[in-house]
């Protein structure tokens, strides 16, 4: 693609038109989307849920190995994941982007193609945002809006003693995918003719570059008549998220080492890097799975769900937060998840 178009050639209005022309509105609550001073939304009698996230080049992503299309998709997915964690349904997003001078029109189109695909997938409307120039690299900030019926929002503070602790999917893969990408980047810098070795690592690399929000499980739980007592998405690592739930619910927890779900590829990568798989599961982060608690009475409804693993139980606050092995020994859990500052 040698014929790249500089952004300056398109101008702000051209860029807005370019983005707007590719977006199809899907939500009845969107009255006016992109192209006015502000979007107009008409929510029903439901409650609104709003969440916002910022991704910075060099801090949250590395453009050496993160394709722009995947990045656009991920920016939407991580925000939808926060809406999912509230037991809500995402409806609209706004996207703010600050771009460096090196960005071409084609690059912006690539980024928005990922955003558009995610919007289509999660049935959300892109209703606005802002683009500006940046001197420090790419910045993407997304705000997601969702709706939830009154009394149906699930907070971090509702976990009760004897509740089951459940998690969706598998954990640790995104962190291990990142280790693979970092290693391949170093090899590439040392020898630019080198081809990356990712054949048997597609799943874990994909978990890092293009995660999915677990809206499927949110809809599924509703269908099964299960309302979690507390829920959070796993962005900073399982241990860290469990600490949040326990702190806000005023409870303790015990999770069982042998119940923690990990994918075969992730397990192999952990061995390769000489990392303890349990540490990767507990502190890796960026899996965007859902960690939630349900009453013991719902055991039969969750036990055979193919995408849900029961990993422990909520205990009295006085017992603390522990990791137990199959011999019944338990050890206080350390949360050394992702530190933002």
C-alpha positions, -999 to +999 in steps of 0.1 A: +000+000+000+024+027-012-003+052-020-011+063+015-032+094+020-021+119+046-049+128+071-045+165+063-058+158+028-091+146+042-096+172+069-119+169+099-152+169+080-139+144+055-129+122+084-162+124+101-180+116+068-157+087+062-165+072+097-202+080+095-208+065+061-196+031+073-218+030+105-252+014+106-274+023+136-290-007+153-306+005+185-341+020+187-329+043+215-305+061+191-324+091+178-295+110+163-260+095+159-228+110+144-230+144+126-245+169+150-233+188+181-243+159+203-260+125+199-296+122+210-306+090+228-341+081+241-337+055+268-368+035+279-378+031+315-346+012+321-316+025+340-286+038+321-251+023+327-220+043+316-184+032+315-153+047+301-118+034+292-086+049+278-059+030+258-025+047+253+001+037+229+032+025+247+012+018+279-017-004+269-007-015+234+024-017+211+017-009+175+047-030+165+026-061+169-009-049+174-028-045+141-050-014+140-081-034+132-077-056+162-069-025+184-102-008+173-121-040+181-104-044+214-111-008+224-148-015+220-147-050+236-130-038+268-157-012+273-186-036+265-170-059+290-175-033+318-212-030+307-215-068+308-200-069+343-230-048+354-254-074+340-265-047+315-269-046+277-246-022+258-264+002+234-242+030+223-205+041+223-186+072+217-149+071+205-123+098+210-090+094+192-058+114+193-035+106+163+001+113+156+013+129+124+024+095+110-012+083+107-026+080+072-063+080+061-058+042+054-046+036+090-076+054+104-099+034+082-083+002+094-088+013+131-125+022+125-131-010+106-122-029+138-145-005+158-173-011+132-169-049+134-172-048+172-202-025+170-219-049+147-210-079+168-222-064+201-251-045+185-240-011+197-243+022+179-213+044+174-230+078+181-201+103+183-167+112+195-138+134+187-106+132+167-076+154+175-039+154+168-014+139+193+023+145+198+028+114+219+014+085+199-021+071+195-047+075+223-081+059+221-108+067+247-142+049+245-173+056+265-199+028+265-236+033+274-258+004+283-292-002+298-305-025+325-339-030+340-344-014+374-331-037+401-312-059+377-278-042+378-252-065+395-227-046+416-194-057+432-210-054+466-236-082+467-216-113+474-229-133+505-214-160+526-217-195+510-222-180+475-204-199+448-175-181+430-177-186+392-156-176+363-163-177+325-139-192+299-102-197+308-076-174+324-040-164+320-040-167+282-039-130+274-009-125+296+010-154+281+000-142+246+017-109+254+048-127+265+049-145+231+044-112+212+071-094+233+095-123+226+088-123+189+092-085+188+127-087+204+137-114+179+124-092+150+144-062+162+175-084+163+168-098+128+141-080+107+141-109+082+129-133+108+094-148+105+075-149+138+067-183+152+031-182+161+016-212+145+006-232+176+000-200+196-029-185+177-054-188+205-033-171+233-020-144+209-056-137+199-066-134+235-042-106+239-048-088+206-085-093+201-104-102+233-142-106+234-166-093+260-187-121+275-221-107+266-230-142+256-228-154+292-248-124+305-277-133+281-273-169+290-276-164+327-307-143+322-322-172+302-314-196+329-330-174+355-297-167+373-290-133+387-254-131+401-251-116+435-218-098+425-199-095+393-167-079+378-148-084+346-112-098+348-091-069+334-064-067+361-061-104+371-084-128+389-068-122+424-071-084+421-108-087+410-116-111+438-102-087+463-125-059+449-156-081+453-146-092+488-137-057+499-170-042+486-191-071+498-174-073+532-167-111+529-138-135+526-133-162+499-116-195+492-107-205+457-095-240+447-062-242+429-073-273+409-105-256+397-088-227+380-094-229+342-064-226+318-062-234+281-037-261+269-018-235+248-015-212+278-002-240+299+024-249+273+035-213+270+038-210+308+062-240+308+081-225+279+087-192+298+093-210+331+063-193+346+040-207+372+006-212+354-013-205+387+005-171+390-004-163+353-041-172+360-043-152+392-023-121+382-021-121+344-051-098+336-066-087+303-087-119+299-120-099+301-138-130+314-165-125+341-159-133+377-192-136+396-209-150+426-242-169+427-263-183+456-255-219+464-291-227+454-281-220+418-255-248+418-275-271+395-280-243+370-243-234+366-225-268+372-229-281+337-225-248+318-197-254+292-184-219+297-186-215+334-163-229+361-170-229+398-137-220+414-146-215+450-169-201+476-175-169+496-167-172+533-169-150+564-147-119+563-127-132+593-114-161+572-097-138+547-091-145+510-074-179+504-061-203+478-067-239+487-050-271+473-065-305+470-050-316+503-072-291+521-043-267+529-050-231+522-027-201+518-036-163+519-039-150+484-017-122+472-032-097+447-003-086+426-024-077+396-018-050+371-007-017+388-018+013+369+005+038+386 
